[in-house]
Every structure is written in C-alpha cells, then in structure tokens.
Amino acid sequence: MGKKKNKPEGPIKFLKDAEQAVTSDYLGGDTLDELLSKLIRSVDVAKASRGGLPEKIWMKQQFCVGVNDVTRVLERMPAAVASHSGCSREASTRKVLRRAPLVPLQVVLIAADCNPKWLTKHIPTLASTRQVPVLCLKDNKGSSLRLGQVANVRTALAIGIKARDNIINKTIDEVLKGSKTVADEQKISAPIRTPSPSPVT
C-alpha cells in the first residue's frame, strides 16, 4: 500500500476555469436543429461549386473530422500571443517548417454525448489558447450522429470547420454573431446585485 499523492490545486483549478469559460456555449433544442440544418444546407450548396475535386478530398479541405484530427490542427495553429508578451523578435520571426499550408479553424463543434467524457475534454482548453470558439452540441437524439451528418460520416465527436471564406464559414459567422448577441442580452437583462451595506456596530 502506497501513500496518497497530494495533487496541487492551482493548475487544475485554472484548467477547470478555462474549460468553463470556453464551453459555456451549449446548443440544444431548436437552436441546435437550426444550426445543423443551416450547416447541412450550406455544405450542399458549397459542394455544388467544388469543381472537379472528389468529394472526399473536398470535405478534407473544409473540415477536420474526429477528435484526433481536430487536436492535430489545433496543436499546429500558433498560440494566441498577448500583446504584452516578453518574447524576443528572433523567436517570433523564426520560420516553422510545415508539410502543408496551415488553414486555421474558425470554430470547433463538439458532441456532448461523448462517452467517456475525457476523449474530448482537452479540446476546449486547447481551443481557448488558439482563440477558436467551441460550440458543444447537447441533444437527446444523439448529437454525435447528427454532427456526423454535417461531414457525411456516420458519427463524429468533434468537427473543426476550417476558415476558407466560403458559404459554410458565412453560415458559422451568422451563428456565432447570433449566440454572442443572445449572451449579451442575457447579461443585460440579468439583475445586477449590489452588495448591501453592512450595519455599523
């Protein structure tokens, strides 16, 4: 029988806070139905203008499908650097060799019905360091099945939509702007609590 290891509370608490800040956008119900139907329609429209590319190659250019692929693309994206960072110019101008040109992700969609949960738990934290929004899809009908329909696969736990300035990206921009305005309205309509003055004794 060994001793129990004491775990530090600082980093774990920070990661939990970062996850809560990033994954606050849970979509479900009518909002989820609307998002998925818009995405499927925009993918169909964009497919019609794909030219002579085979569908599989075209889909790979538009989406990262699966937890491993989304993680790989997020890790290859440069981390968001704060304006007050103390990095030297030499380090920031150093050339990075890549096999293919990097296309950044516009948004990451995660199915909330993932079992076990730890399969996708790292994605919101990684996306927050790259300033990529994350939308968690919560549905009783099986959000992984419905998310797979967007990319023409059976199921998908995570899909990253690449920023390529096409109709799919414009649809996502509309959804993100809509979710931000709804969140702002909820903040405005929420009652502001001011601390009551304590009685002086």
Disulfide bonds with the S-S distance in Angstrom:
none
